[in-house]
Amino acid sequence: MDDISLTTAVMLCAAALLAGWIDGVVGGGGLLLLPALLIGFPHLPPTYALGTNKAVAIAGTTMAAVTYARRVPIDRGFALRMGGAALLSAAAGASFATAVNNDILQPLIMVILLAVAAFVTLRPDFGRAPSGRPVTRRRVAAALLVAGIGVGFYDGLIGPGTGTFLVIAFVAMLHMDMVSGTAAAKVVNVGTNLGAIAVFAAHGTVLWTLAPLLALFNIAGGWFGAHMALKKGSGFVRIVLLVVVVVLVGKLGYERWVS
């Protein structure tokens, strides 16, 4: 994209930086970067924005995953198995990206997100500390189905809010605290991004001339976000989670009924 203006480049770099920070704290950076790419390149097919967003997001998510892994105990075997399932599921979702029926999907996602926001708001202790309850094999299998396969497919199909869904799933189903849930979500999110990128790259819908520059800013944002979440704890992550959920609902509502 040799003809990109300086204003557009600065806007996209700033969006990539902030998106990386959001992803580092709780996930959902695509809420910012994906619309920024669509605005920056209004004449390109949306699949280019989806593909480029994934190529950028994986950089910041990987940085955040490494940062968390150094500070937070993670069952790496479980996380890697979950990430592998998510990778394959995200690849399948990306393959269906051009055929999705937004008239059905968007209202469903909004209902789910509103339910999540209500649950987190009405349960002030949700995710503040591990529950201490044992995690059964049935819960692990359910988490694999919901987070690894279901959320993975959604990430390849659309994307924004994936990290948020993963955190909620791990905290609710596996009794993690918010920080531990976010740490596990980062590992799985790397897998979903890899699966989606493989499909988008194969179809040539990634702006490789722009993605490395945005990835540098996304990495910086992911590093700062992860360190801030680790420093401030689960209460801070919970607040950011609620903000991200509200923004995502607003974005989907605007796309559904206004634009």
N, C-alpha and C positions, 0 to 999 in steps of 0.2 A: 504494500500500500504506500507507494512513493508519494502520492498526492495528498496524504493526510496533513491537515493543517496543524500548526503549533497549538492552537487552542484545543482542538480535539485530542491531540496527543497528551497535553497536560491534564485534561479532564479524565481521560482514560487511565492515566497513571495514578491520579488521585483516587479514582474509583477502585483501582486494583489494590492500592495501599489500604484503604478503609475496609474493603471486602476481605482482605487477608486478616485484618484485626478482628473483624466479626467472626470469621471462620475459626480463628485461634481461640476465641473466648467460648463460643457455643455452637458455631455453624450458622449458615445462612448467608454467606457473603455473596452468593449468586443473586440475591435480592437486589444488590447494588450494581454489580459488575455486568450482569446480563442486560439490564435495561440500558446501561451506559454504552455498551457495544451496539445495541440496536439503534440508539440515538446517534452514535458516532458514524455508523454506516447504514443509513436508512435505505439505501438502494440495493443492498446485498440481501440475499435470501436469509431468513432467520436461522437456518441451520449453520451458517457461518458464525453467527453470534454464539450459538450453542457449543459448537466445536471449539472455538477460540476460548470461550469461558472455561471449558474443561481443561484445556491445555495450560491456562494460567492458574486455575484453582488448584491443580494438583501440586504445584510448586509450594504454595503457601500451606496447604494441608499437610504435605510431607514434612515441612519445617516444623509445624505445630505438633505433628505426631512424634517426631524425634524429641522435641522439647519436653513433651509430657512423659514420654517413655523414660527419660532420664530422672524424672522427679516423682512420678506416680507409679505405684506397683500395678502392672498390667499382666493379665494372663495372656502372654503373647501367643501361645498355641491356639487358644480360643479365638483371639482377635484375628489371627492370620486365617484360621478356617472360616470365620465369619467374613473376612475380607475377600477370600477366594470365591465364596458363594455370591457375594455382592458384585464382584467383578463380572462374573458370567451373567448375572441378572441385569446389571447395568448395560452390558453389551446388547442384551436382548431388548431392553427398553429403548436404547438409542436407535436400534433398527426399526422400531415402531414410531420414532419421533415425528416423522412426517405424516403419519396416519392418525394421530391422536385426535379425538373429538373433544375439544375444549368446552363445548356446551354442556357436556356431562361431567368431565373431569374437574373443572374449576370449582363448581358449587360443592362437589363432594369434598375437595381439599379444604375449602373454606369452613365447612361444617366440622371437619376433623380438627382443624386448627383452633376454632372457637371453643371446641370441647376441651382441647389441651390447655388453652389459656384459662378457662374457667376452673379446670382441675388444679392447675398450679396455683392460681390465685386463692382458691378456697382451701388449699392444703399448704399453709405457710411453711410447714416443716418438710415438705416434699423435697428430697434430694439434698438436704442440709448435711446429713451424715448417713453412713451405711446403716441399714436397718438391723443388721446382725442376724437376720433370719437366713436359714440355709437355702441355697439355690439348688433346686431339684433338676434332674435330667429333663423332666417335662418342661420346666421353665426355659432351660437352655435351648431345647428343641423349638419351643415357641418363639424365642428370641431370634433363632436362626431363620425361621420362616418369615417373621414379621420384619426384622431389621435387615438381615442378610439378603433375603430374596425380594420381599415386598418393597422395602425402601430402596434397595439397590435398583430395582426395575424403574421405580419412580425417578431416581436420579438420572438414569440414562434417558428417560423419556422427556423430563422437563428440567428438574434439577434444584431450583431454589427452595431452601428449607430442608434439604436432606440432612444436614448436620443436626438441625433442631429435632427432626423426627427420630434420628438415631439416639440422641441423648435421652429423649423422653422414653424411648423403648428400653434402653439399658437401665435407667433409673427405676422405671415402673416394674419391669419384668425380672431384672436381675438384682434388685435391691442395692444398686450402687449409689454413692453420693454424686452430686452434680459434676465435681471435678473429675472423679474416676470415670463417670459415664462419658464425659467429654473426651477424656484421654482415649478410651476405647473407640469412641465414635470417629476420632481422627484416623485411626488405623484402618477402620472399615471404609471410611470416606476415600482414602487413597485407592482402595480397591475399586470402588464405584467409578472414580474418575478415570482410572486406567482402562476399565472396560468400555466406558463411553468414548474415550479418546481413540481407542483402537478402531472403533466403527466410524467415527467422524473423520479420522485421518484417512481411512481407506476410501472414503467418499470424497476426499479432497476439500473438506469444508472447515479447515483450520487455517487462520491467517498466520502462518509461521514467521513472516517478516515482522509481525507486531508482537506476537505472543511472548518471546523471550524478554523483551523490555518490560512488559506488564508483569511478567512472572517475577522479576527482580523486586518490584514494588510489593507484589503479593507476598513474597517470602518475608520481607521486612515487616509487613503488617501481621503476618501469622506469628512471627517470633515475638513481637510486642504483645499481641493478644494473648498468646499462651502464657507468657511470663506474668501478665497482669492477672489472669485468671488464677494461676497458681499462688500468687501473692495475696490476692483479696479473698479467695476461697469460694465456697459453694453459694453463699448468699449473693455475691456479686454476679456469678454466672446465672443464677436464677432470675435476677432483675434483667440482665441482657437478654435472656431467653424470652421473657415476657414481651420485651420491646420488639424483638425480632418477630415473634408470632403476630403481634398487633400490626406491624408493618407489612408482613406477608399477607395477612387477611385484607388489609387496605389495598395493597397492590392488586390482588386477585379481584377484589370487588370493583376497583376502578376499571380493570381490563374487561370485566364482565358487563358492567352496566353503564359506564361512562364513555370509554373510548370506542 
